[in-house]
Amino acid sequence: MFIELHLIQSFAPANLNRDDTGSPKDAIFGGHRRARISSQAFKAAIRREPVFAQKTEVPVGQRTKRMAEEVAKRLEKLGRDKTEATAVVEAFAGAYVKKSVDKGKTNVLVYLSDEEFSWMTAQLNQSWDIALPEATEQKPKEKIIDDLAKQLVKQTEKRTSAPDIALFGRMLASEPTTNIDAACQVAHALSTHAVRMEMDYYTAMDHLKPDDTAGADMVGFTSFNSACYYRYLRIDWQQLVKNLKDTDLARRTVKGFLCAAMTAIPTGKQNAFSAQNPTSFAMAVARKDGKSWNLVNAFETPVKATREPETGYIAPSIQVLDDYWHDLTSFYDDSQPEAIAVHVMNKHQTALNHLSGYRKEKFSDWVDTIITALPQE
């Protein structure tokens, strides 16, 4: 079973996701330059969105080089000496990643759930007396530390308790048995139309300079664009259940994902542009027919904003998507979605034709339509 999301979201002038020059990311598609927001930017926004953890009822995982520092802090709260805790945990971290630890940090990022951090803390605390170095030794006892690290590897092999790790996967090259195949695919968001980059020239003034002194005290440029994006996201239900080993948590994870994907927005340059623009169209599909359809080719020919009547880009983008979906479902007559839920703002409801019967009036109904279609076991 796959759960797919097809979103149309228009952002006012913004720079939500920058490239190495500070300009908004873009791409050539259909022979035209499009605005682009990377999948990584949206995945980060989704896992940080408060509603995700609220619906899953589980803290999100932490990707960090400071696992030793985090566990040492937890051991200190249990009354362990800071210096001793640091020595023991750094030895443990090195054994887990099979790499050296420098100044408390591993040389690779490690993605761990809150449950895994708690397990490490509890096990090291329980084994304290035998893991702690004797007065004549300089290092914690390696065999004890190695055994505990192996236990953690075995415990986390191909499974996790963190919904975001289950969705987006985990890879540790030095310990591949802890790798987890992602249950979620996220496409780069592309504008449904051609775009041109724009520049903002700005100045800043020294508030304390004399009144008779003219001119700005700082000048600069910021790149930005405005665009209507098509976003595609997909969850592999079986992989999600496999990663979590818990069907109920998997259902809550899908619910959290649906809620967060609708509201999460990348944070790039938001203080300067405040592009907090909600989704204008959202179609969620639960399907057991083995098919997956990224509908971006509906926009391979760029959408154009018409002037008579005035439409902008949102309405024609929804209309093109509606027609493209109908073309696919008409031809592939073996396509049998379990459930379809559509959200569209009243302003753009006339853009719907074939999908109008799936429209939901409330966000809760939109979410519950998909959750109800998920297997019970």
C-alpha contacts under 8 A as a table, 3 or more apart, distances in Angstrom:
res1	aa1	res2	aa2	distance
1	M	236	D	6.23
1	M	237	W	5.40
1	M	238	Q	6.66
1	M	286	A	7.07
1	M	287	R	5.57
1	M	288	K	4.40
1	M	289	D	7.38
1	M	290	G	6.76
2	F	234	R	6.64
2	F	235	I	5.54
2	F	236	D	4.83
2	F	237	W	5.76
2	F	285	V	7.96
2	F	286	A	5.89
2	F	287	R	5.43
2	F	288	K	6.53
2	F	290	G	7.41
2	F	291	K	7.88
2	F	292	S	7.36
3	I	234	R	5.60
3	I	235	I	5.07
3	I	236	D	6.73
3	I	237	W	7.12
3	I	284	A	7.07
3	I	285	V	5.60
3	I	286	A	4.53
3	I	287	R	6.48
3	I	370	I	7.95
4	E	232	Y	7.34
4	E	233	L	5.77
4	E	234	R	4.40
4	E	235	I	6.48
4	E	284	A	5.63
4	E	285	V	5.08
4	E	286	A	6.51
4	E	292	S	7.69
5	L	231	R	7.72
5	L	232	Y	5.61
5	L	233	L	5.08
5	L	234	R	6.28
5	L	282	A	7.00
5	L	283	M	5.78
5	L	284	A	4.65
5	L	285	V	6.54
6	H	230	Y	7.18
6	H	231	R	5.82
6	H	232	Y	4.94
6	H	233	L	6.90
6	H	282	A	5.73
6	H	283	M	5.11
6	H	284	A	6.51
6	H	294	N	7.98
6	H	295	L	7.66
7	L	229	Y	7.86
7	L	230	Y	5.67
7	L	231	R	4.96
7	L	232	Y	6.54
7	L	279	T	6.89
7	L	280	S	7.71
7	L	281	F	5.63
7	L	282	A	4.50
7	L	283	M	6.47
8	I	228	C	6.90
8	I	229	Y	5.65
8	I	230	Y	4.87
8	I	231	R	6.47
8	I	279	T	6.17
8	I	280	S	5.81
8	I	281	F	4.99
8	I	282	A	6.48
8	I	314	I	7.27
8	I	317	S	7.51
8	I	318	I	7.17
9	Q	228	C	5.62
9	Q	229	Y	5.22
9	Q	230	Y	6.67
9	Q	231	R	7.74
9	Q	277	N	7.49
9	Q	278	P	6.77
9	Q	279	T	4.56
9	Q	280	S	5.55
9	Q	281	F	6.98
9	Q	314	I	7.78
10	S	226	S	7.75
10	S	227	A	5.73
10	S	228	C	3.83
10	S	229	Y	5.87
10	S	277	N	6.79
10	S	278	P	7.85
10	S	279	T	7.17
10	S	280	S	7.30
10	S	314	I	6.93
11	F	14	A	7.02
11	F	226	S	5.75
11	F	227	A	5.64
11	F	228	C	6.20
11	F	229	Y	7.88
11	F	275	A	6.00
11	F	276	Q	7.61
11	F	277	N	5.73
12	A	225	N	7.83
12	A	226	S	5.00
12	A	227	A	6.97
12	A	275	A	5.74
12	A	277	N	7.33
13	P	224	F	6.13
13	P	225	N	5.11
13	P	226	S	4.26
13	P	227	A	7.74
13	P	273	F	6.71
13	P	275	A	7.00
14	A	224	F	5.24
14	A	225	N	5.71
14	A	226	S	6.16
14	A	269	K	7.10
14	A	270	Q	7.46
14	A	273	F	5.46
14	A	274	S	7.53
14	A	275	A	6.01
15	N	18	R	6.49
15	N	23	S	7.18
15	N	24	P	5.22
15	N	223	S	7.02
15	N	224	F	5.00
15	N	225	N	6.72
15	N	268	G	6.04
15	N	269	K	5.73
15	N	270	Q	7.75
15	N	273	F	7.66
16	L	24	P	6.93
16	L	37	I	7.23
16	L	266	P	5.73
16	L	267	T	6.14
16	L	268	G	4.09
16	L	269	K	6.06
16	L	270	Q	7.13
17	N	24	P	5.64
17	N	25	K	6.09
17	N	36	R	7.99
17	N	37	I	5.72
17	N	38	S	7.08
17	N	41	A	6.80
17	N	266	P	7.15
17	N	268	G	5.59
18	R	21	T	7.45
18	R	22	G	5.09
18	R	23	S	5.19
18	R	24	P	4.54
18	R	25	K	5.45
18	R	268	G	7.32
19	D	22	G	5.35
19	D	23	S	5.60
19	D	24	P	6.17
19	D	25	K	5.39
20	D	23	S	7.49
22	G	222	T	7.86
22	G	223	S	7.18
23	S	222	T	7.67
23	S	223	S	5.19
23	S	224	F	6.80
24	P	35	A	7.38
24	P	36	R	7.50
24	P	197	M	7.95
24	P	223	S	6.77
24	P	224	F	6.09
24	P	225	N	7.14
25	K	35	A	6.43
25	K	36	R	5.25
25	K	37	I	6.30
25	K	38	S	7.74
26	D	33	R	6.82
26	D	34	R	5.53
26	D	35	A	4.47
26	D	36	R	4.49
26	D	37	I	7.54
27	A	33	R	5.68
27	A	34	R	5.32
27	A	35	A	6.54
27	A	36	R	6.27
27	A	190	L	7.91
28	I	31	G	5.98
28	I	32	H	5.33
28	I	33	R	4.45
28	I	34	R	5.90
29	F	32	H	5.49
29	F	33	R	6.38
29	F	34	R	6.57
29	F	300	E	6.61
30	G	300	E	4.77
30	G	301	T	6.10
30	G	302	P	7.50
32	H	194	A	5.74
32	H	302	P	7.63
33	R	194	A	5.52
33	R	195	V	6.05
33	R	196	R	7.61
34	R	190	L	6.19
34	R	191	S	5.37
34	R	192	T	7.58
34	R	193	H	6.62
34	R	194	A	5.15
34	R	195	V	5.43
35	A	190	L	5.75
35	A	191	S	5.15
35	A	194	A	7.66
35	A	195	V	6.22
35	A	225	N	7.56
35	A	227	A	6.60
35	A	229	Y	7.86
36	R	188	H	6.60
36	R	189	A	5.48
36	R	190	L	4.71
36	R	191	S	6.52
36	R	229	Y	7.98
37	I	41	A	6.79
37	I	42	F	7.63
37	I	188	H	5.79
37	I	189	A	5.06
37	I	190	L	6.79
38	S	41	A	5.37
38	S	42	F	6.87
38	S	187	A	7.62
38	S	188	H	4.63
38	S	189	A	6.41
39	S	42	F	5.34
39	S	43	K	6.10
39	S	186	V	5.48
39	S	187	A	5.53
39	S	188	H	4.60
39	S	189	A	7.01
40	Q	43	K	5.06
40	Q	44	A	6.06
41	A	44	A	5.34
41	A	45	A	6.29
41	A	266	P	5.80
42	F	45	A	4.93
42	F	46	I	6.06
42	F	264	A	7.18
42	F	265	I	6.73
42	F	266	P	5.99
43	K	46	I	5.08
43	K	47	R	6.31
43	K	168	F	7.86
43	K	186	V	7.51
44	A	47	R	5.46
44	A	48	R	6.24
44	A	266	P	7.64
45	A	48	R	5.22
45	A	49	E	6.01
45	A	264	A	5.31
45	A	265	I	5.83
45	A	266	P	5.39
45	A	267	T	7.56
46	I	49	E	5.17
46	I	52	F	7.10
46	I	257	F	7.26
46	I	260	A	5.32
46	I	261	A	5.79
46	I	264	A	5.26
46	I	265	I	7.76
47	R	52	F	6.40
47	R	53	A	7.87
47	R	60	V	6.88
47	R	164	D	6.17
47	R	260	A	7.69
48	R	52	F	7.44
48	R	60	V	7.94
49	E	52	F	5.71
49	E	53	A	7.65
49	E	260	A	5.92
49	E	263	T	7.78
49	E	264	A	5.88
50	P	53	A	5.79
50	P	54	Q	6.36
50	P	260	A	7.89
51	V	54	Q	4.82
51	V	55	K	6.02
51	V	256	G	6.49
51	V	259	C	6.77
51	V	260	A	5.99
52	F	55	K	5.48
52	F	56	T	6.22
52	F	253	T	7.75
52	F	256	G	4.38
52	F	257	F	6.18
52	F	259	C	6.98
52	F	260	A	5.51
53	A	56	T	5.14
53	A	57	E	5.53
53	A	58	V	5.69
53	A	59	P	5.73
53	A	60	V	6.49
53	A	256	G	7.03
54	Q	57	E	5.24
54	Q	58	V	7.56
54	Q	256	G	7.41
55	K	252	R	6.04
55	K	253	T	7.20
55	K	255	K	6.55
55	K	256	G	4.80
56	T	163	P	7.21
56	T	249	L	6.73
56	T	252	R	4.80
56	T	253	T	5.19
56	T	255	K	7.50
56	T	256	G	5.73
57	E	252	R	7.88
58	V	161	S	7.99
58	V	162	A	6.70
58	V	163	P	7.33
59	P	113	S	7.69
59	P	114	D	6.48
59	P	162	A	6.90
60	V	113	S	6.74
60	V	114	D	7.29
60	V	162	A	5.76
60	V	163	P	6.78
60	V	164	D	6.01
60	V	165	I	7.89
61	G	111	Y	6.60
61	G	112	L	5.38
61	G	113	S	4.18
61	G	114	D	6.09
61	G	162	A	5.62
61	G	163	P	7.91
61	G	164	D	6.57
61	G	165	I	6.47
62	Q	110	V	7.91
62	Q	111	Y	5.57
62	Q	112	L	5.44
62	Q	113	S	6.33
62	Q	114	D	7.64
63	R	109	L	6.05
63	R	110	V	5.37
63	R	111	Y	4.12
63	R	112	L	6.43
64	T	67	M	6.31
64	T	109	L	4.96
64	T	110	V	5.32
64	T	111	Y	6.46
65	K	105	K	5.11
65	K	106	T	4.96
65	K	107	N	6.71
65	K	108	V	6.07
65	K	109	L	4.81
65	K	110	V	6.14
66	R	69	E	5.16
66	R	70	E	6.32
66	R	104	G	6.64
66	R	105	K	5.00
66	R	106	T	6.72
67	M	70	E	5.15
67	M	71	V	6.24
67	M	93	A	7.03
67	M	105	K	7.35
67	M	106	T	7.74
67	M	110	V	7.49
68	A	71	V	5.32
68	A	72	A	5.98
68	A	86	T	7.18
68	A	89	V	5.26
68	A	90	E	5.38
68	A	92	F	7.83
68	A	93	A	5.94
68	A	104	G	6.11
68	A	105	K	6.87
69	E	72	A	5.11
69	E	73	K	6.24
69	E	86	T	7.25
69	E	89	V	7.82
69	E	104	G	6.26
69	E	105	K	7.62
70	E	73	K	5.27
70	E	74	R	6.49
70	E	117	F	7.97
71	V	74	R	5.03
71	V	75	L	6.21
71	V	89	V	6.81
71	V	117	F	6.60
71	V	120	M	7.12
71	V	121	T	5.80
72	A	75	L	5.03
72	A	76	E	6.17
72	A	82	K	7.10
72	A	85	A	5.34
72	A	86	T	5.59
72	A	89	V	6.22
72	A	121	T	7.97
73	K	76	E	5.05
73	K	77	K	6.45
73	K	82	K	7.86
74	R	77	K	5.18
74	R	78	L	6.67
74	R	121	T	6.55
75	L	78	L	5.01
75	L	79	G	6.65
75	L	80	R	5.60
75	L	85	A	6.56
75	L	121	T	6.23
75	L	125	N	6.88
76	E	79	G	5.05
76	E	80	R	4.71
76	E	81	D	6.22
76	E	82	K	5.95
76	E	85	A	7.13
77	K	80	R	7.21
80	R	84	E	7.36
80	R	85	A	6.33
81	D	84	E	5.35
81	D	85	A	5.89
82	K	85	A	5.09
82	K	86	T	6.06
83	T	86	T	5.21
83	T	87	A	6.38
84	E	87	A	5.21
84	E	88	V	6.27
84	E	132	L	7.34
85	A	88	V	5.25
85	A	89	V	5.99
86	T	89	V	5.32
86	T	90	E	5.92
86	T	104	G	7.71
87	A	90	E	5.40
87	A	91	A	6.32
87	A	139	K	7.31
87	A	140	P	6.96
88	V	91	A	5.27
88	V	92	F	6.29
88	V	131	A	7.19
88	V	132	L	6.61
88	V	140	P	5.76
88	V	145	I	7.93
89	V	92	F	4.85
89	V	93	A	6.03
89	V	124	L	7.94
90	E	93	A	5.06
90	E	94	G	6.16
90	E	101	V	6.44
90	E	104	G	6.23
91	A	94	G	5.22
91	A	95	A	6.28
91	A	101	V	7.82
91	A	139	K	7.97
91	A	140	P	6.89
91	A	142	E	7.69
91	A	145	I	6.90
92	F	95	A	5.10
92	F	96	Y	6.17
92	F	145	I	5.47
92	F	146	D	7.04
92	F	148	L	7.70
92	F	149	A	6.37
93	A	96	Y	5.06
93	A	97	V	6.29
93	A	101	V	7.19
93	A	106	T	7.17
93	A	149	A	7.88
94	G	97	V	5.51
94	G	98	K	5.47
94	G	99	K	5.24
94	G	100	S	5.28
94	G	101	V	5.60
94	G	106	T	7.08
95	A	98	K	4.96
95	A	99	K	7.07
95	A	145	I	7.10
95	A	146	D	5.74
95	A	149	A	6.07
96	Y	99	K	7.96
96	Y	146	D	7.68
96	Y	149	A	5.05
96	Y	150	K	7.24
96	Y	152	L	7.98
96	Y	153	V	7.44
96	Y	175	E	7.76
97	V	106	T	7.66
97	V	172	L	7.62
97	V	174	S	6.02
97	V	175	E	6.35
98	K	174	S	6.17
98	K	175	E	7.33
99	K	106	T	7.10
99	K	107	N	7.09
99	K	174	S	7.68
100	S	106	T	6.64
100	S	107	N	7.14
101	V	104	G	5.98
101	V	105	K	5.42
101	V	106	T	4.68
101	V	107	N	6.66
102	D	105	K	5.31
102	D	106	T	6.43
102	D	107	N	7.38
106	T	109	L	7.12
110	V	172	L	6.98
111	Y	165	I	7.54
111	Y	170	R	6.45
112	L	116	E	6.14
112	L	117	F	6.93
112	L	162	A	7.99
112	L	165	I	7.98
113	S	116	E	5.16
113	S	117	F	6.48
113	S	160	T	7.11
113	S	161	S	6.45
113	S	162	A	5.21
113	S	165	I	7.68
114	D	117	F	5.09
114	D	118	S	6.18
114	D	162	A	7.39
115	E	118	S	5.03
115	E	119	W	6.11
115	E	161	S	6.78
115	E	162	A	7.93
116	E	119	W	4.95
116	E	120	M	6.20
116	E	152	L	7.81
117	F	120	M	5.23
117	F	121	T	6.26
118	S	121	T	5.12
118	S	122	A	6.12
119	W	122	A	5.17
119	W	123	Q	6.01
120	M	123	Q	5.29
120	M	124	L	6.01
120	M	152	L	7.60
121	T	124	L	5.41
121	T	125	N	6.02
122	A	125	N	5.14
122	A	126	Q	6.02
123	Q	126	Q	5.02
123	Q	127	S	6.07
123	Q	148	L	7.48
124	L	127	S	5.06
124	L	128	W	5.72
124	L	131	A	7.64
124	L	148	L	7.89
125	N	128	W	4.98
126	Q	129	D	7.95
127	S	130	I	5.72
127	S	131	A	5.85
128	W	131	A	5.14
128	W	132	L	5.65
129	D	132	L	5.57
130	I	133	P	7.81
130	I	141	K	7.53
130	I	144	I	7.32
131	A	140	P	5.79
131	A	141	K	5.36
131	A	142	E	7.92
131	A	144	I	5.79
131	A	145	I	6.58
132	L	140	P	5.28
132	L	141	K	6.70
133	P	136	T	7.80
133	P	137	E	5.63
133	P	138	Q	6.74
133	P	139	K	5.82
133	P	140	P	4.47
133	P	141	K	6.02
134	E	137	E	5.28
134	E	138	Q	7.99
135	A	138	Q	7.89
137	E	140	P	7.68
139	K	142	E	7.72
140	P	145	I	7.48
141	K	144	I	5.78
141	K	145	I	6.44
142	E	145	I	5.09
142	E	146	D	5.90
143	K	146	D	5.07
143	K	147	D	6.07
144	I	147	D	5.21
144	I	148	L	6.35
145	I	148	L	5.24
145	I	149	A	6.25
146	D	149	A	5.07
146	D	150	K	6.18
147	D	150	K	5.12
147	D	151	Q	6.26
148	L	151	Q	5.01
148	L	152	L	6.40
149	A	152	L	5.16
149	A	153	V	6.30
150	K	153	V	4.99
150	K	154	K	6.13
151	Q	154	K	5.10
151	Q	155	Q	6.06
152	L	155	Q	4.99
152	L	156	T	6.13
153	V	156	T	5.33
153	V	157	E	5.95
153	V	177	T	7.13
153	V	178	T	6.11
154	K	157	E	5.26
154	K	178	T	7.97
156	T	159	R	5.37
156	T	160	T	6.07
156	T	178	T	5.99
157	E	177	T	5.61
157	E	178	T	4.71
157	E	179	N	7.18
157	E	180	I	7.91
158	K	177	T	7.09
158	K	178	T	6.05
158	K	179	N	6.31
158	K	180	I	5.30
158	K	181	D	7.98
158	K	243	N	6.28
159	R	166	A	7.60
159	R	180	I	6.81
159	R	242	K	7.22
159	R	243	N	4.56
159	R	244	L	5.67
159	R	245	K	6.92
160	T	163	P	7.67
160	T	165	I	6.88
160	T	166	A	6.37
160	T	243	N	6.07
160	T	244	L	5.47
161	S	166	A	7.70
161	S	244	L	5.80
162	A	165	I	5.40
162	A	166	A	6.34
162	A	244	L	7.68
163	P	166	A	5.00
163	P	167	L	6.16
163	P	244	L	7.34
163	P	249	L	7.83
163	P	250	A	7.60
163	P	253	T	5.88
164	D	167	L	5.03
164	D	168	F	5.98
164	D	169	G	7.84
165	I	168	F	5.28
165	I	169	G	5.07
165	I	170	R	6.29
165	I	180	I	7.86
165	I	182	A	7.63
166	A	169	G	5.58
166	A	180	I	7.18
166	A	181	D	7.78
166	A	182	A	6.21
166	A	183	A	6.29
166	A	240	L	6.05
166	A	243	N	5.40
166	A	244	L	6.33
167	L	182	A	5.29
167	L	183	A	4.66
167	L	184	C	4.97
167	L	235	I	7.54
167	L	240	L	6.54
168	F	181	D	7.78
168	F	182	A	4.57
168	F	183	A	6.36
168	F	184	C	5.76
168	F	185	Q	7.70
169	G	179	N	7.42
169	G	180	I	5.00
169	G	181	D	5.06
169	G	182	A	3.80
169	G	183	A	7.01
170	R	178	T	7.61
170	R	179	N	5.19
170	R	180	I	4.92
170	R	181	D	6.86
170	R	182	A	7.27
171	M	176	P	6.85
171	M	178	T	7.14
171	M	179	N	4.58
171	M	180	I	6.59
172	L	175	E	5.43
172	L	176	P	5.64
172	L	178	T	6.79
172	L	179	N	6.13
173	A	176	P	5.43
175	E	178	T	6.09
175	E	179	N	7.64
176	P	179	N	5.17
180	I	243	N	7.04
181	D	239	Q	7.76
181	D	243	N	7.86
182	A	185	Q	7.45
182	A	239	Q	7.63
182	A	240	L	7.92
183	A	235	I	5.61
183	A	236	D	5.13
183	A	237	W	7.18
183	A	239	Q	5.19
183	A	240	L	5.10
183	A	243	N	7.85
184	C	233	L	7.24
184	C	234	R	5.52
184	C	235	I	4.37
184	C	236	D	6.24
185	Q	233	L	5.73
185	Q	234	R	5.12
185	Q	235	I	6.46
186	V	232	Y	6.22
186	V	233	L	4.51
186	V	234	R	6.51
187	A	231	R	6.74
187	A	232	Y	5.49
187	A	233	L	6.27
188	H	231	R	7.08
188	H	232	Y	7.80
189	A	229	Y	5.95
189	A	230	Y	5.68
189	A	231	R	4.75
189	A	232	Y	7.25
190	L	229	Y	5.22
190	L	230	Y	5.64
190	L	231	R	7.02
191	S	194	A	7.05
191	S	195	V	7.70
191	S	227	A	5.75
191	S	228	C	5.24
191	S	229	Y	4.07
191	S	230	Y	6.13
192	T	227	A	7.86
192	T	228	C	6.04
192	T	229	Y	5.65
192	T	230	Y	6.18
192	T	299	F	5.35
192	T	302	P	5.91
192	T	303	V	5.87
192	T	313	Y	7.85
192	T	317	S	6.60
193	H	227	A	7.61
193	H	228	C	7.32
193	H	299	F	7.27
193	H	301	T	7.96
193	H	302	P	4.33
193	H	303	V	4.81
193	H	304	K	6.54
193	H	313	Y	7.64
194	A	302	P	5.96
194	A	303	V	7.74
195	V	225	N	7.53
195	V	226	S	7.87
195	V	227	A	7.10
196	R	225	N	7.00
197	M	223	S	6.94
197	M	224	F	6.18
197	M	225	N	5.38
198	E	223	S	5.75
198	E	224	F	5.42
198	E	225	N	5.85
199	M	221	F	6.38
199	M	222	T	5.63
199	M	223	S	4.52
199	M	224	F	6.16
200	D	221	F	5.42
200	D	222	T	5.02
200	D	223	S	6.21
200	D	224	F	7.42
201	Y	219	V	7.32
201	Y	220	G	5.87
201	Y	221	F	4.66
201	Y	222	T	6.68
202	Y	219	V	5.71
202	Y	220	G	5.44
202	Y	221	F	6.22
202	Y	222	T	7.93
203	T	216	A	6.06
203	T	217	D	7.31
203	T	218	M	5.46
203	T	219	V	4.37
203	T	220	G	6.43
204	A	216	A	5.99
204	A	217	D	5.83
204	A	218	M	5.05
204	A	219	V	6.50
205	M	216	A	5.34
205	M	217	D	5.15
205	M	218	M	6.82
206	D	209	K	5.65
206	D	216	A	7.74
206	D	217	D	6.04
209	K	213	T	6.94
210	P	213	T	5.57
211	D	214	A	7.70
216	A	219	V	6.90
228	C	313	Y	6.40
228	C	314	I	6.51
230	Y	296	V	6.84
232	Y	294	N	6.22
232	Y	295	L	7.66
232	Y	296	V	7.99
235	I	240	L	7.57
236	D	239	Q	5.43
236	D	240	L	6.23
237	W	240	L	5.07
237	W	241	V	6.31
237	W	250	A	7.95
238	Q	241	V	5.23
238	Q	242	K	6.13
239	Q	242	K	4.92
239	Q	243	N	6.08
240	L	243	N	5.15
240	L	244	L	6.25
240	L	250	A	6.30
241	V	244	L	5.23
241	V	245	K	5.48
241	V	246	D	6.07
241	V	247	T	5.71
241	V	250	A	5.70
242	K	245	K	5.27
242	K	246	D	7.92
244	L	247	T	7.62
244	L	249	L	7.27
244	L	250	A	6.73
246	D	249	L	5.40
246	D	250	A	6.18
247	T	250	A	4.89
247	T	251	R	6.27
247	T	376	Q	7.59
247	T	377	E	6.17
248	D	251	R	5.17
248	D	252	R	6.40
249	L	252	R	5.00
249	L	253	T	5.99
250	A	253	T	4.87
250	A	254	V	6.29
251	R	254	V	5.20
251	R	255	K	6.33
251	R	371	I	6.90
251	R	374	L	7.43
252	R	255	K	4.98
252	R	256	G	6.06
253	T	256	G	5.03
253	T	257	F	5.96
254	V	257	F	4.96
254	V	258	L	6.10
254	V	371	I	7.46
255	K	258	L	5.20
255	K	259	C	6.26
255	K	367	V	6.85
255	K	371	I	6.76
256	G	259	C	5.21
256	G	260	A	5.95
257	F	260	A	5.13
257	F	261	A	5.79
258	L	261	A	5.35
258	L	262	M	6.44
258	L	367	V	6.76
259	C	262	M	5.51
259	C	263	T	6.74
259	C	367	V	7.47
260	A	263	T	5.28
260	A	264	A	5.47
261	A	264	A	5.51
262	M	278	P	7.57
262	M	279	T	6.44
262	M	282	A	7.86
263	T	278	P	6.61
263	T	279	T	7.48
265	I	276	Q	7.18
267	T	270	Q	5.58
269	K	272	A	5.38
269	K	273	F	6.30
269	K	274	S	7.68
270	Q	273	F	5.03
270	Q	274	S	4.48
270	Q	275	A	6.31
271	N	274	S	5.75
279	T	282	A	6.95
280	S	314	I	7.41
280	S	343	H	7.75
280	S	344	V	5.85
280	S	345	M	5.84
281	F	318	I	7.10
281	F	342	V	7.39
281	F	343	H	5.47
281	F	344	V	4.54
281	F	345	M	6.88
282	A	342	V	5.67
282	A	343	H	5.02
282	A	344	V	6.64
283	M	340	I	7.00
283	M	341	A	5.65
283	M	342	V	4.41
283	M	343	H	6.37
284	A	340	I	5.76
284	A	341	A	5.22
284	A	342	V	6.49
284	A	366	W	7.96
284	A	370	I	7.10
285	V	337	P	6.73
285	V	338	E	7.57
285	V	339	A	5.76
285	V	340	I	4.60
285	V	341	A	6.58
285	V	370	I	7.03
286	A	337	P	5.90
286	A	338	E	5.37
286	A	339	A	5.13
286	A	340	I	6.55
286	A	370	I	6.09
286	A	373	A	6.80
286	A	374	L	7.67
287	R	290	G	7.22
287	R	291	K	7.52
287	R	336	Q	6.81
287	R	337	P	4.23
287	R	338	E	5.02
287	R	339	A	6.93
288	K	291	K	7.69
288	K	336	Q	7.42
288	K	337	P	6.58
288	K	338	E	6.68
289	D	334	D	7.58
289	D	335	S	6.09
289	D	336	Q	6.11
289	D	337	P	6.95
291	K	335	S	7.47
294	N	297	N	7.76
295	L	298	A	5.80
295	L	321	L	7.20
295	L	324	Y	7.43
295	L	325	W	7.49
296	V	299	F	5.65
296	V	300	E	6.96
297	N	300	E	4.77
297	N	301	T	7.98
298	A	301	T	7.39
298	A	320	V	6.27
298	A	321	L	5.91
298	A	324	Y	5.77
299	F	302	P	5.40
299	F	303	V	6.49
299	F	317	S	7.77
299	F	320	V	7.49
299	F	321	L	7.98
303	V	313	Y	6.91
303	V	316	P	6.78
303	V	317	S	6.45
304	K	312	G	7.97
304	K	313	Y	6.70
304	K	316	P	7.64
305	A	310	E	7.64
305	A	311	T	6.09
305	A	312	G	4.71
305	A	313	Y	5.22
305	A	316	P	7.37
306	T	309	P	6.60
306	T	310	E	5.85
306	T	311	T	5.81
306	T	312	G	6.67
307	R	310	E	4.32
307	R	311	T	6.65
307	R	312	G	7.94
308	E	311	T	7.84
311	T	314	I	7.44
311	T	315	A	6.23
311	T	316	P	7.21
312	G	315	A	6.91
312	G	316	P	7.61
313	Y	316	P	5.74
313	Y	317	S	6.01
314	I	317	S	5.18
314	I	318	I	6.27
314	I	348	H	7.69
315	A	318	I	5.19
315	A	319	Q	6.20
315	A	348	H	5.62
315	A	351	A	5.64
316	P	319	Q	4.90
316	P	320	V	6.04
316	P	351	A	6.98
317	S	320	V	5.19
317	S	321	L	6.18
318	I	321	L	5.12
318	I	322	D	6.08
318	I	351	A	6.12
318	I	352	L	6.93
319	Q	322	D	5.08
319	Q	323	D	6.30
319	Q	351	A	4.97
319	Q	352	L	5.98
319	Q	353	N	7.60
320	V	323	D	5.22
320	V	324	Y	6.14
321	L	324	Y	5.07
321	L	325	W	6.11
322	D	325	W	5.32
322	D	326	H	6.34
322	D	352	L	6.35
322	D	353	N	6.74
322	D	354	H	6.30
322	D	355	L	6.39
323	D	326	H	5.09
323	D	327	D	6.24
323	D	353	N	7.84
323	D	354	H	7.23
324	Y	327	D	5.06
324	Y	328	L	6.39
325	W	328	L	5.24
325	W	329	T	6.21
326	H	329	T	5.22
326	H	330	S	5.85
326	H	354	H	6.49
327	D	330	S	5.24
327	D	331	F	6.33
328	L	331	F	5.41
328	L	332	Y	5.97
329	T	332	Y	5.22
329	T	333	D	6.22
329	T	335	S	6.30
330	S	333	D	5.98
332	Y	335	S	5.62
333	D	336	Q	7.80
337	P	340	I	6.96
338	E	373	A	6.31
339	A	369	T	6.72
339	A	370	I	6.14
339	A	373	A	6.30
340	I	358	Y	6.26
340	I	369	T	7.38
340	I	370	I	7.19
341	A	358	Y	5.42
341	A	359	R	6.18
341	A	360	K	6.48
341	A	366	W	5.43
341	A	367	V	7.78
341	A	369	T	6.39
341	A	370	I	7.13
342	V	355	L	7.40
342	V	356	S	7.86
342	V	358	Y	5.45
342	V	359	R	4.46
342	V	360	K	5.88
342	V	366	W	6.82
343	H	359	R	5.62
343	H	360	K	5.76
343	H	361	E	7.28
343	H	363	F	7.77
343	H	366	W	7.08
344	V	348	H	6.50
344	V	349	Q	5.94
344	V	359	R	7.17
345	M	348	H	5.54
345	M	349	Q	6.20
346	N	349	Q	5.12
347	K	350	T	7.76
348	H	351	A	5.59
348	H	352	L	7.73
349	Q	352	L	5.65
349	Q	356	S	7.84
350	T	353	N	7.46
352	L	355	L	5.97
352	L	356	S	5.35
353	N	356	S	5.50
354	H	357	G	7.40
355	L	358	Y	5.67
355	L	359	R	7.20
356	S	359	R	5.55
360	K	363	F	7.34
360	K	365	D	6.27
360	K	366	W	5.60
361	E	365	D	7.29
361	E	366	W	7.78
362	K	365	D	5.27
362	K	366	W	6.36
363	F	366	W	5.00
363	F	367	V	6.31
364	S	367	V	5.22
364	S	368	D	6.01
365	D	368	D	5.07
365	D	369	T	6.01
366	W	369	T	5.53
366	W	370	I	7.21
367	V	370	I	5.69
367	V	371	I	6.43
368	D	371	I	4.90
368	D	372	T	5.82
369	T	372	T	5.50
369	T	373	A	6.68
370	I	373	A	5.23
370	I	374	L	6.85
371	I	374	L	5.44
